[in-house]
């Protein structure tokens, strides 16, 4: 999973407000070469769009994003997600995701959060929110400390900053 995310480099994040528009956007992204796509489960239409994406694009890894709790894990599993992405990490979320058999990419920001997630076995983490927390500087420093951790950087990253994030040695992919 980590290798596929790193190979993708960019993970488009899709918010589904309208089912047909959401499916059409995933279709366009997959046709344009996106190999990993995150569908955030923030709207009632999102699980159906995620399910359609998994069926329509078997060559892609489709993540369920904004997973906050065990209910979100269940919804993602029922929709057929390949892996889970969360803005943070809580004990109940870790337990539910471990029980689901799906990889969780937990959100972290501080060194203490990275260390706690690392202790639980996570090596691919979501650094969130990247830009509001001075992500380029922090992640560059984390590369000197956490040698076995790679990050998906997301959160208000402007297009002109994609390359800067992508050049960091510990950033597997940039999401947005």
trRosetta pair geometry for C-beta under 8 A, 3 or more apart (Angstrom, degrees):
i j d omega theta_ij theta_ji phi_ij phi_ji
1 4 5.9 -57 -149 35 30 108
1 5 6.4 28 154 -17 65 106
1 61 7.2 131 -136 -139 79 155
1 82 8.0 171 -117 142 109 104
1 83 5.9 104 -148 -68 138 150
1 103 5.2 -148 39 29 176 166
1 124 7.0 -125 108 20 103 160
2 5 5.8 -55 -149 37 31 111
2 6 6.2 29 154 -17 65 109
2 123 6.7 -27 -85 97 150 104
2 124 4.6 -159 -103 -61 99 131
2 150 6.5 110 -162 56 114 131
2 172 6.4 -100 -169 -124 77 156
3 6 5.7 -56 -146 40 30 111
3 7 6.1 33 154 -22 65 106
4 7 5.5 -51 -143 36 32 113
4 8 6.4 37 153 -24 63 102
4 35 6.8 -126 -177 128 94 118
4 36 6.2 132 136 -65 97 120
4 61 5.6 104 128 -19 141 144
5 8 5.7 -53 -153 31 31 113
5 11 6.7 -14 -148 -65 88 125
5 36 5.6 69 -109 -81 61 173
5 61 7.5 -77 -70 72 73 151
5 124 6.6 101 50 -154 153 144
5 152 6.5 -74 177 -78 134 112
5 172 5.0 45 112 139 104 127
5 173 5.0 -105 166 -11 86 134
6 9 7.2 35 175 -69 36 54
6 150 6.9 -17 -80 156 114 159
6 172 4.1 -79 -85 -155 80 91
6 173 6.4 -132 -95 -43 33 88
7 35 7.0 -35 103 74 102 147
8 11 6.0 67 116 -74 137 73
8 34 7.1 44 -154 -162 113 61
8 35 4.8 -143 -98 62 100 97
8 36 4.1 -76 -61 18 168 111
8 61 7.9 -105 -48 41 143 114
8 173 5.6 14 82 -107 97 134
9 166 6.1 34 -167 -133 99 120
9 173 5.6 155 -178 -116 12 78
9 174 7.2 -6 159 22 61 82
10 34 7.5 -82 94 -118 93 90
10 162 7.0 3 -98 -157 116 125
10 166 7.8 -35 -65 -87 82 124
10 173 6.2 176 -83 -163 13 93
10 174 5.6 -24 -112 65 68 83
10 175 7.5 139 -169 -93 55 36
10 176 7.7 -55 -162 37 95 87
11 34 7.9 100 -136 -160 37 107
11 36 4.9 -49 -112 107 92 107
11 37 6.9 165 -166 -109 72 25
11 38 5.5 53 156 -12 112 107
11 63 7.4 9 -170 21 131 136
11 152 6.2 -9 20 -151 142 124
11 154 7.8 -60 72 -76 111 117
11 173 4.9 71 -19 144 102 137
11 174 7.2 -174 25 87 76 33
11 175 4.2 -29 73 -98 101 88
12 29 5.1 -120 51 -138 159 142
12 34 5.3 -40 8 -126 120 151
12 37 5.4 -17 67 -125 95 81
12 38 7.1 -168 94 33 47 74
12 175 7.5 157 -104 -150 5 69
12 176 7.3 -48 -127 77 46 48
13 38 4.7 -19 -111 74 71 110
13 40 6.2 41 -179 -35 97 108
13 65 6.3 9 -142 -12 101 172
13 154 6.7 83 -42 -141 146 135
13 175 5.1 69 -41 172 113 103
13 176 5.9 -71 19 -167 109 7
14 22 6.2 113 160 -153 120 86
14 25 5.7 153 -132 108 122 127
14 26 6.0 -27 -68 -71 172 86
14 29 7.4 -117 -64 -12 123 154
14 37 6.3 18 -8 175 118 107
14 38 6.8 173 20 89 73 53
14 39 4.9 -27 69 -107 106 66
14 40 6.9 -169 81 10 49 78
14 49 7.4 -130 122 135 129 137
15 22 7.9 -104 112 -110 33 107
15 40 5.4 -17 -95 49 69 119
15 42 6.3 -27 -137 51 95 124
15 43 7.0 94 -179 -11 78 121
15 46 7.8 -52 -156 -92 46 114
16 19 6.7 43 176 -101 119 40
16 21 7.6 154 -147 83 69 83
16 22 3.2 22 -124 -103 98 150
16 39 6.5 18 -25 -162 115 103
16 40 7.8 -174 7 62 78 70
16 43 5.4 -142 83 58 76 127
16 45 4.7 -129 130 99 114 103
16 46 4.5 156 45 -92 121 64
16 49 4.3 -172 -102 9 157 159
17 21 6.9 -18 64 72 81 131
17 22 7.2 160 32 -57 45 104
17 43 6.1 -160 -101 -99 42 169
17 45 7.1 59 158 44 10 137
18 21 4.0 59 75 20 108 114
18 22 6.3 179 79 -17 51 87
18 45 6.7 -52 -158 128 11 177
19 22 5.8 -60 -148 35 25 112
19 23 6.4 20 159 -15 64 106
19 45 4.4 -134 -71 -159 78 121
19 48 5.7 -18 -130 93 118 126
19 49 5.9 -157 -142 -65 63 94
20 23 5.8 -53 -146 37 32 109
20 24 6.2 33 154 -19 65 108
21 24 5.6 -56 -145 39 31 113
21 25 6.3 34 154 -23 65 104
22 25 5.8 -53 -149 32 30 111
22 26 6.6 28 154 -15 63 104
22 39 7.4 77 180 -138 118 114
22 45 6.2 156 4 127 149 119
22 46 7.3 -141 -156 -105 162 52
22 49 3.9 -43 119 -120 131 149
23 26 5.8 -55 -151 37 33 110
23 27 6.3 39 149 -23 65 106
23 49 5.4 -140 -63 -133 71 83
23 52 5.0 -31 -114 106 115 147
23 53 7.0 -152 -126 -62 67 76
23 56 7.5 96 -164 3 99 158
24 27 5.4 -51 -149 34 33 117
24 28 6.5 32 154 -19 65 103
25 28 5.8 -52 -148 35 33 109
25 29 6.4 32 153 -18 65 106
26 29 5.7 -54 -146 37 32 112
26 30 6.2 30 156 -17 66 107
26 37 6.0 118 -135 147 90 162
26 39 7.1 -14 -84 -78 128 115
26 49 6.7 152 -16 173 137 98
26 52 7.5 135 63 97 146 96
26 53 4.4 -84 171 -105 158 112
26 56 7.5 108 111 71 117 130
26 57 7.0 -134 151 -3 104 141
26 62 7.9 26 -151 -117 132 117
27 30 6.0 -59 -147 39 27 108
27 31 6.1 24 156 -16 64 111
27 56 6.7 -52 -92 136 88 145
27 57 7.7 -169 -106 -53 51 119
28 31 5.7 -57 -143 41 29 111
28 32 6.1 26 157 -18 64 110
29 32 5.8 -61 -148 39 28 109
29 34 4.1 -17 162 21 92 143
29 37 5.6 106 113 -99 142 131
30 33 7.9 133 -179 0 28 9
30 34 5.8 -75 -84 61 38 90
30 37 7.0 -65 -65 -29 84 141
30 53 7.7 169 -44 -154 133 89
30 56 7.6 165 37 114 165 99
30 57 4.3 -109 -123 -116 156 143
30 59 7.5 122 -162 68 110 101
30 60 5.4 -86 -114 -46 108 142
34 37 5.4 71 136 -67 129 98
34 60 6.8 33 111 -122 79 125
35 59 7.0 -76 -133 136 81 88
35 60 5.7 -164 -162 -118 39 70
35 61 6.8 41 144 17 71 85
36 60 6.7 168 -86 -168 26 82
36 61 4.6 -9 -112 64 80 104
36 62 8.0 -177 -155 -78 50 28
36 63 6.9 33 -178 -15 91 109
36 173 7.1 -51 73 -127 142 169
37 53 6.6 -114 85 -177 134 143
37 57 7.8 42 20 89 133 152
37 60 5.8 8 9 172 103 135
37 61 7.5 163 26 85 58 56
37 62 5.6 -15 69 -115 90 69
37 63 7.1 -165 96 26 41 79
38 62 7.8 143 -100 -168 28 51
38 63 4.2 -28 -107 72 76 112
38 64 7.6 120 -157 -133 73 1
38 65 4.3 63 172 -45 112 125
38 85 5.6 -23 -133 22 131 149
38 175 6.3 9 18 -144 140 130
39 46 5.8 158 154 -165 103 92
39 49 5.8 -172 -154 103 143 105
39 50 4.3 -167 77 -87 148 91
39 53 6.2 173 -41 14 140 154
39 62 6.4 6 0 -175 109 99
39 63 7.1 168 24 82 62 55
39 64 6.3 -31 71 -111 84 51
39 65 6.5 -180 83 16 30 95
39 81 7.9 -137 51 -102 103 103
40 46 6.4 -80 95 -133 49 145
40 64 7.9 100 -124 -175 24 50
40 65 4.0 -53 -97 82 66 111
40 66 4.4 57 -159 0 95 117
41 46 4.7 172 -121 110 48 142
41 47 6.4 45 -126 -62 104 76
41 50 7.3 -25 -80 -30 90 145
41 64 5.5 20 -32 -173 118 98
41 65 6.6 172 3 70 72 51
41 66 5.6 -150 50 71 69 97
41 67 6.8 55 35 -78 126 64
41 72 6.0 151 81 -146 143 95
41 75 5.9 122 -157 108 152 133
41 76 6.5 -103 -42 -72 148 86
41 79 7.9 -171 -95 3 119 157
42 46 6.3 101 38 -40 48 152
42 66 5.3 24 -58 72 94 164
43 46 4.9 122 58 -29 76 100
44 47 7.9 -50 179 19 40 96
45 48 5.9 -66 -168 45 56 109
45 49 5.9 53 142 -23 84 110
46 49 5.6 -61 -145 39 33 110
46 50 6.1 35 159 -22 69 106
47 50 5.6 -54 -146 36 32 113
47 51 6.3 33 156 -20 65 106
47 75 5.5 -98 -92 178 128 100
47 76 7.9 -127 -114 -87 91 36
47 78 7.0 6 -163 89 129 102
47 79 4.3 -135 -159 -81 80 128
48 51 5.7 -52 -147 36 31 113
48 52 6.4 32 154 -18 64 105
48 79 7.6 -109 -60 -125 21 107
49 52 5.7 -54 -148 38 32 111
49 53 6.3 36 152 -24 65 105
50 53 5.6 -53 -148 33 31 114
50 54 6.6 32 154 -20 64 102
50 62 6.1 148 -160 153 79 126
50 64 5.9 35 -140 -94 157 88
50 76 7.4 -72 141 -133 162 63
50 79 4.3 41 90 156 118 136
50 80 7.0 172 131 59 91 82
50 81 6.0 -22 170 -75 132 86
51 54 5.9 -52 -151 31 31 111
51 55 6.6 22 154 -11 63 108
51 79 4.5 -113 -59 -160 87 73
51 80 5.3 100 -121 22 67 115
52 55 5.9 -62 -150 42 32 107
52 56 5.8 18 160 -12 70 117
53 56 6.0 -63 -134 45 25 102
53 57 5.8 -29 -179 31 65 112
53 60 7.2 -69 164 83 96 134
53 62 4.8 140 113 -117 117 147
54 57 7.3 -79 -125 57 13 73
54 58 7.6 51 173 -92 54 57
54 62 5.0 -119 -77 40 76 146
54 79 7.3 142 -4 144 135 74
54 80 4.1 -151 68 113 169 125
54 81 7.2 -124 -69 -86 132 28
54 82 7.2 164 -115 -37 108 90
55 58 7.6 -11 -163 -60 22 84
55 80 7.4 63 -44 86 78 167
57 60 4.1 10 135 18 117 119
57 62 7.1 115 76 -55 109 116
61 82 4.7 -121 -157 84 75 154
61 83 6.7 9 176 12 114 108
62 80 7.6 35 76 109 127 88
62 81 6.1 -118 107 -133 86 59
62 82 5.4 113 53 5 59 105
63 81 6.2 47 -156 -164 28 109
63 82 6.5 -67 -77 62 51 86
63 83 5.0 -34 -110 74 89 82
63 84 6.7 151 -163 -103 87 12
63 85 5.0 49 160 -15 133 111
63 105 7.4 -22 -143 21 142 125
64 67 5.9 74 113 -59 99 111
64 72 7.4 170 137 168 124 89
64 75 7.3 165 -167 101 150 86
64 76 3.4 -154 51 -124 166 113
64 79 6.5 117 -86 66 128 130
64 81 3.7 -63 -21 -94 106 154
64 83 7.7 -162 26 95 72 37
64 84 5.5 -24 66 -113 93 66
64 85 7.0 -177 88 26 44 76
65 84 7.9 148 -90 -167 32 50
65 85 4.4 -19 -111 69 74 112
65 86 7.9 177 -158 -74 54 30
66 72 7.4 -123 113 -146 64 143
66 85 7.4 14 -20 93 35 85
66 86 7.2 73 -151 -125 16 48
66 87 6.5 15 -120 -22 61 103
67 72 4.1 162 -145 129 68 129
67 73 6.0 76 -165 -68 127 62
67 76 6.0 -28 -94 -33 123 143
67 84 4.7 -18 4 -170 160 110
67 85 6.5 131 12 69 101 38
67 86 4.6 -73 69 -80 82 90
67 93 6.9 130 128 -149 96 115
67 97 7.5 96 130 -79 147 116
67 104 7.3 -113 79 -131 142 100
68 72 5.2 113 36 -16 64 149
68 86 6.6 143 -82 -140 36 103
68 87 7.6 -3 -91 33 81 96
68 88 7.9 38 -128 47 68 98
68 93 7.0 -101 160 -91 26 127
69 72 5.4 106 53 9 57 101
69 73 7.4 -106 114 -4 37 91
69 90 7.5 -17 -98 61 70 133
69 92 6.2 3 -145 109 79 119
69 93 6.0 -91 -110 -81 33 87
69 96 7.1 74 164 14 46 159
70 73 5.4 -50 -150 33 39 115
70 74 6.5 41 152 -20 68 101
70 92 5.9 -78 -35 159 102 102
70 93 7.2 -141 -53 -98 57 46
70 95 7.6 -29 -84 85 109 93
70 96 3.7 -168 -109 -92 78 148
71 74 5.7 -51 -151 35 34 112
71 75 6.4 34 151 -19 65 105
72 75 5.6 -51 -145 36 34 112
72 76 6.2 35 155 -19 66 106
72 84 7.9 111 127 -147 101 121
72 93 8.0 -5 58 -122 116 98
73 76 5.8 -57 -149 37 29 111
73 77 6.3 30 153 -19 64 107
73 84 6.5 -16 -113 -101 76 154
73 93 7.2 159 -45 -147 120 64
73 96 4.2 170 22 139 159 117
73 97 5.5 -138 -113 -77 131 63
73 99 8.0 80 142 66 150 93
73 100 5.2 -139 174 -49 114 146
73 102 7.4 180 -154 49 91 124
74 77 5.7 -56 -148 36 30 111
74 78 6.2 29 156 -18 66 108
74 96 7.7 -74 -36 -172 77 123
74 100 7.9 -145 -78 -98 45 120
75 78 5.8 -57 -147 38 29 110
75 79 6.3 23 155 -15 64 111
76 79 5.8 -61 -147 40 29 108
76 81 4.1 -32 179 14 92 142
76 84 5.6 87 128 -97 170 98
76 100 7.8 35 81 -171 106 160
76 102 7.0 -121 117 65 122 171
77 80 7.8 52 176 -64 30 21
77 81 6.8 -66 -74 38 30 94
77 100 5.3 -134 -73 -152 129 118
77 102 6.6 -146 -87 -20 87 134
81 84 6.4 81 124 -74 143 66
81 102 6.5 44 99 -137 100 153
82 102 7.3 147 147 -139 26 106
83 102 5.5 167 -122 180 44 96
83 103 4.4 -23 -130 66 112 93
83 104 7.3 -177 -177 -81 85 24
83 105 6.6 60 146 -15 121 100
84 97 5.6 -123 51 -123 151 120
84 100 7.6 72 -28 76 137 149
84 102 5.3 94 -16 121 101 123
84 103 6.9 -170 31 94 76 48
84 104 4.6 -25 76 -109 112 68
84 105 6.8 -175 93 22 56 69
85 104 7.7 156 -87 -162 24 57
85 105 4.7 -14 -109 63 72 108
85 107 7.7 73 173 -52 74 89
85 126 5.8 92 -162 -58 96 144
85 152 7.3 -62 -130 74 125 151
86 89 6.5 118 92 -76 132 57
86 93 6.1 77 -107 178 168 148
86 104 6.4 1 0 -170 114 104
86 105 7.1 171 23 83 67 57
86 106 5.3 -17 62 -126 110 55
86 107 5.3 -116 108 -3 66 94
86 126 7.1 179 67 31 47 137
87 107 4.1 -17 178 -1 27 166
87 126 7.1 -87 -114 100 34 136
87 128 5.2 -107 -143 104 74 147
88 93 7.8 118 96 32 76 162
88 106 6.7 -15 145 -174 24 89
88 107 4.6 -42 -60 69 32 107
88 108 7.7 103 -132 -76 50 41
88 113 7.8 -85 -146 -149 77 135
89 93 6.2 -142 -150 78 47 127
89 94 6.3 51 -171 -58 95 101
89 104 7.9 116 -112 136 96 130
89 106 3.7 29 -73 -166 112 139
89 107 6.7 -170 -29 54 77 58
89 108 6.9 -3 -1 -71 118 82
89 113 7.0 140 36 -165 113 96
89 116 7.0 174 89 107 133 112
89 117 5.4 149 -6 -89 170 101
89 120 7.7 -173 176 34 142 153
89 122 7.7 -113 -101 -12 151 159
90 93 4.6 88 56 8 80 107
90 94 7.1 -148 89 -8 39 87
91 94 5.7 -55 -147 35 31 112
91 95 6.3 30 157 -18 66 107
92 95 5.6 -53 -146 38 33 113
92 96 6.2 30 157 -17 66 107
93 96 5.9 -55 -143 39 29 108
93 97 6.1 23 161 -14 65 110
93 104 7.1 135 149 -148 95 155
93 106 7.5 122 115 -110 128 106
94 97 6.2 -61 -144 40 24 105
94 98 6.1 26 158 -20 63 111
94 104 7.1 -143 -114 58 51 159
94 106 7.5 -6 -83 -77 87 138
94 120 5.8 -76 -144 -165 141 153
95 98 5.9 -57 -146 36 26 111
95 99 6.3 21 157 -14 62 111
96 99 5.8 -61 -149 41 29 110
96 100 6.3 33 153 -29 64 108
97 100 5.5 -52 -147 28 35 116
97 102 6.2 -86 -160 75 80 85
97 103 7.8 14 169 163 115 14
97 104 3.8 25 170 -48 162 128
98 104 7.8 -57 -50 0 58 123
103 124 7.7 29 166 58 127 124
104 122 7.3 -64 89 -101 87 118
105 122 7.7 127 -131 -154 40 119
105 124 5.4 -55 -116 117 97 98
105 125 6.4 156 -172 -130 74 25
105 126 5.1 91 138 -36 101 96
105 152 6.1 27 170 18 144 131
106 117 5.1 -160 72 -123 134 129
106 122 5.7 -59 24 -114 111 168
106 125 5.8 -33 70 -131 72 86
106 126 6.6 -140 109 26 25 91
107 125 7.2 119 -122 179 17 86
107 126 4.4 -43 -95 80 65 109
107 127 7.6 126 -152 -112 67 9
107 128 4.4 -48 -146 42 116 122
108 113 3.9 171 -146 121 91 114
108 114 4.9 115 157 -72 152 63
108 117 5.5 -99 -67 -4 132 144
108 125 4.9 -7 15 170 118 137
108 126 7.0 137 17 71 66 56
108 127 6.4 -40 73 -102 76 56
108 128 7.6 99 47 32 32 75
109 113 5.9 51 42 40 55 149
109 127 6.7 106 -101 -158 53 67
109 128 6.6 -85 -69 74 95 46
109 129 7.6 1 -97 27 125 47
109 133 5.5 -118 -156 -132 116 171
109 138 7.9 -3 -173 151 66 162
110 113 4.7 100 56 5 78 100
110 114 7.1 -138 99 -3 44 85
111 114 5.6 -52 -149 36 35 113
111 115 6.2 36 153 -19 67 106
111 142 7.5 -169 -98 -104 81 94
111 145 7.1 -35 -129 121 114 160
112 115 5.6 -54 -147 38 31 112
112 116 6.3 32 154 -20 65 105
113 116 5.7 -51 -144 36 32 110
113 117 6.3 28 157 -14 65 107
114 117 6.0 -59 -147 41 28 107
114 118 6.0 32 153 -23 64 110
114 125 6.6 -166 -120 48 77 171
114 142 6.8 -179 -87 -140 170 125
114 146 5.7 -82 158 -76 137 155
114 149 6.3 42 -167 -154 112 174
115 118 5.5 -53 -143 37 29 115
115 119 6.4 36 155 -25 63 102
116 119 5.7 -50 -152 29 31 114
116 120 6.9 23 151 -12 61 105
117 120 5.8 -61 -156 39 36 108
117 122 4.2 -48 164 54 95 132
117 125 5.6 89 118 -99 156 129
118 121 7.7 110 -178 -23 31 7
118 122 6.3 -89 -84 65 34 75
118 123 7.3 69 -121 -89 75 55
118 146 7.0 -138 -73 -140 145 116
118 148 7.6 105 -139 82 117 105
118 149 6.3 -72 -88 -75 113 122
122 125 5.7 83 142 -73 123 92
123 148 5.9 -68 -135 145 109 89
123 149 5.8 -142 -158 -109 57 55
123 150 6.9 36 148 23 78 78
124 149 7.8 165 -84 -159 24 63
124 150 5.6 -18 -110 73 69 89
124 151 7.6 154 -161 -97 55 23
124 152 7.0 45 174 -20 94 96
124 172 6.4 -24 -133 9 102 157
125 149 6.2 -8 12 -169 115 110
125 150 7.7 159 28 86 69 41
125 151 5.5 -33 76 -109 78 74
125 152 7.4 -148 105 25 34 76
126 151 6.9 101 -135 -162 16 78
126 152 4.8 -31 -108 68 68 100
126 153 7.9 149 -165 -91 56 19
126 154 6.1 -25 -167 23 103 112
126 175 7.6 -22 -137 16 104 142
127 130 5.6 73 113 -89 98 89
127 135 5.9 122 133 -139 125 113
127 138 7.6 170 -166 99 133 119
127 139 6.0 21 -146 -82 177 113
127 151 4.2 21 -19 -171 110 138
127 152 7.0 -179 19 77 71 43
127 153 4.7 -19 63 -105 110 69
127 154 7.3 146 73 25 59 59
127 155 7.9 -109 115 17 64 120
127 171 7.9 -71 21 -108 132 90
128 153 7.9 162 -68 -155 59 43
128 154 5.3 -9 -94 71 99 87
128 155 4.7 134 -144 -40 71 130
129 132 4.6 30 100 34 121 110
129 133 5.9 135 78 -7 67 102
129 135 7.8 -106 129 -53 47 122
129 154 7.3 -70 -128 107 55 64
129 155 2.8 -171 -148 -178 70 148
129 156 6.0 42 179 14 116 104
130 133 6.6 -94 -157 47 16 94
130 135 3.3 -3 -169 -52 75 163
130 136 7.9 72 172 -37 100 59
130 139 7.7 -5 -139 -31 100 129
130 153 4.4 72 -93 -177 144 95
130 154 6.0 153 -12 70 114 18
130 155 4.5 150 16 57 71 98
130 156 7.0 -161 62 57 79 73
130 157 5.4 8 75 -63 134 104
130 165 7.1 17 180 -109 152 136
131 134 7.9 41 -169 -69 32 22
131 135 5.9 -51 -63 10 31 115
131 155 6.0 -155 22 110 78 81
131 156 4.1 -104 48 94 128 99
131 157 5.5 175 -41 -80 111 52
131 158 7.3 82 -92 -10 152 80
131 161 7.2 113 -91 72 111 168
132 155 6.4 -79 16 146 96 118
132 156 6.0 74 -30 42 88 143
133 138 6.3 -19 130 -4 98 153
133 155 7.7 30 12 100 100 145
134 137 4.8 -24 155 39 104 114
134 138 5.7 110 98 -23 83 101
135 138 5.6 -63 -134 44 31 107
135 139 5.5 24 172 -15 72 112
135 153 5.6 119 171 -152 142 121
135 155 7.4 143 -49 66 143 109
135 157 7.5 -58 56 -86 149 103
135 165 7.1 7 119 -106 121 110
136 139 6.3 -57 -138 41 20 104
136 140 6.3 24 159 -21 58 110
136 161 7.2 -112 -60 -164 125 116
136 164 5.7 -14 -117 138 131 120
136 165 6.6 -104 -93 -83 84 70
136 168 7.3 -161 -142 -60 64 130
137 140 5.9 -57 -150 34 27 113
137 141 6.6 22 154 -14 62 107
138 141 5.9 -62 -155 39 31 108
138 142 6.2 33 150 -22 68 107
139 142 5.3 -48 -141 35 37 115
139 143 6.7 51 154 -31 62 93
139 151 6.2 -113 -127 46 118 151
139 153 6.4 -39 -69 -86 156 129
139 165 7.4 49 62 -138 159 78
139 168 5.2 26 124 -175 119 164
139 170 6.2 -159 -180 76 92 109
139 171 6.2 38 170 -61 146 104
140 143 5.9 -44 -161 16 32 116
140 144 7.9 27 145 -13 56 99
140 168 6.0 -115 -82 -124 67 113
141 144 5.9 -55 -168 29 44 110
141 145 6.8 22 145 -7 72 113
142 145 5.5 -70 -146 46 42 105
142 146 5.2 -17 179 28 87 110
142 149 7.1 -69 160 82 114 123
142 151 7.6 56 98 -27 147 136
142 170 6.1 -126 102 85 98 160
143 146 7.5 -58 -100 58 19 73
143 147 7.9 63 -177 -99 49 51
143 168 6.4 -150 -54 -179 136 94
143 169 5.2 95 -144 62 137 100
143 170 4.2 -160 -95 -12 87 123
146 149 3.9 -17 147 28 121 123
146 170 7.1 90 84 -142 94 151
149 170 6.5 34 95 -162 71 120
150 170 5.4 -156 -117 -170 58 63
150 171 6.9 135 -168 -121 83 8
150 172 4.2 78 150 -41 126 106
151 170 5.9 49 11 135 95 89
151 171 5.4 -42 71 -110 90 60
151 172 6.5 174 68 13 30 85
152 171 7.7 98 -109 -160 22 73
152 172 6.0 -46 -71 65 66 100
152 173 4.9 -8 -119 69 84 92
152 174 7.4 163 -166 -99 62 17
152 175 5.4 41 167 -21 106 115
153 157 6.5 90 127 -63 101 146
153 165 4.9 -131 68 -162 148 132
153 168 7.9 74 -28 44 143 139
153 171 5.3 -28 -11 -133 116 118
153 173 7.7 -165 27 98 67 46
153 174 5.2 -24 66 -115 94 72
153 175 7.0 -177 85 22 42 77
154 157 6.7 -102 -141 -1 33 118
154 174 7.2 142 -78 -172 60 53
154 175 3.7 -23 -88 68 113 109
154 176 6.2 177 -136 -64 81 65
157 161 5.3 -124 -168 83 82 119
157 162 6.7 102 145 -80 117 62
157 165 6.2 -17 -146 -25 141 153
157 174 6.0 -117 110 -173 164 113
157 175 7.7 112 30 72 131 49
157 176 5.2 -115 61 -65 99 137
158 161 5.0 85 61 8 78 105
158 162 8.0 -110 101 -31 46 75
159 162 5.8 -21 -159 -17 44 115
161 164 5.1 -57 -161 41 64 116
161 165 6.0 60 144 -19 86 102
162 165 6.1 -64 -154 40 29 105
162 166 5.9 24 155 -18 67 116
162 174 5.5 172 -141 89 75 160
162 176 7.8 -109 -92 26 102 139
163 166 5.4 -59 -140 43 31 113
163 167 6.2 32 160 -24 66 106
164 167 6.1 -55 -149 31 26 109
164 168 7.7 40 149 -33 56 93
165 168 6.0 -43 -166 7 40 114
165 171 5.3 -162 166 -173 77 171
165 174 4.7 99 101 -90 134 126
166 171 6.3 -122 -112 100 26 127
166 174 5.7 -75 -64 -16 83 123
167 171 7.9 35 57 47 28 123
168 171 4.2 73 70 -2 106 112
171 174 6.6 24 167 -62 127 80
